[in-house]
Amino acid sequence: PQKYDKEMIDSYKKGKDISVMVWGCFWGGGRSDLYLLNRDSTSKRGGYSANSYLEVLDDQLPSCWQPGLVFMQDNASIHCAKKVQAWFSENAIPVTDWPPFSPDLNPIKHIWVHLKRMVMKMHPEIKFMTGGKEAVAEALGKALQEAWRALPQELFDSLIESMQDRVKACIQSKGWHTKY
């Protein structure tokens, strides 16, 4: 595993907490679109909720998931909501059991680092952008989607290839942190 410069993985605040929440997935030989989540106006503080996540699943999984695959997600509260679990059950999509203390198994965590780097490489101006909250969030979302498409497939493939070693390390550490 590579070590990353702390500055490269920090999130950058724009004005008053301008941010976007994204979702993406990948599997052997493919990847989804990078989906910009919609905020849920009915949720606490108008943030992201199980309803936001269900929108993503409805939009993206029909083109991503295929029989024989097992869907992997961590224990984020919007992933574990009863309505989300019911959605997976109703759609007969198996979901990996996730150890409560092992974020190391999730290969997408490594993709986010590369995605942020690619955004800064392709759009360094994004860090200093000014303007209204909506305009900056829209520009950030477009930059993220462009950077996602620019990430090399080899990166995704190498993370998939590392899964067997990740699982072994997780078993050896009894679900706690590993070198990954």
Disulfide bonds with the S-S distance in Angstrom:
none
